[in-house]
Amino acid sequence: MLKAYILINTRIGRTAEVARRLKEMPEVRRLDVIMGPYDIIAEVETEDHDALSDMVLSKIQTIDDIQHTMTCPVVRLEVV
């Protein structure tokens, strides 16, 4: 499984609607509306990088009220 955080900018006044649509997606494990340079942060899980790319491109970025996304996959770093 691959975990990632997706930072999302929405059109003004449309954050709640975008959050509602994102919560319907089975890949979204947690979602928070935040203040700052982004409006929403979503924690997602997919099978691999290809599935993550497909989800972002075909599901998330097709929502009309989303203006910008930044996808941050979690890296598993082993410290020796």
HELIX and SHEET records of a PDB file:
HELIX    1   1 THR A   15  LYS A   23  1                                   9    
HELIX    2   2 HIS A   49  MET A   55  1                                   7    
HELIX    3   3 VAL A   56  ILE A   60  3                                   5    
SHEET    1   A 4 VAL A  28  VAL A  33  0                                        
SHEET    2   A 4 ILE A  40  THR A  46 -1                                        
SHEET    3   A 4 LEU A   2  THR A  10 -1                                        
SHEET    4   A 4 ILE A  66  PRO A  73 -1                                        
END                                                                             
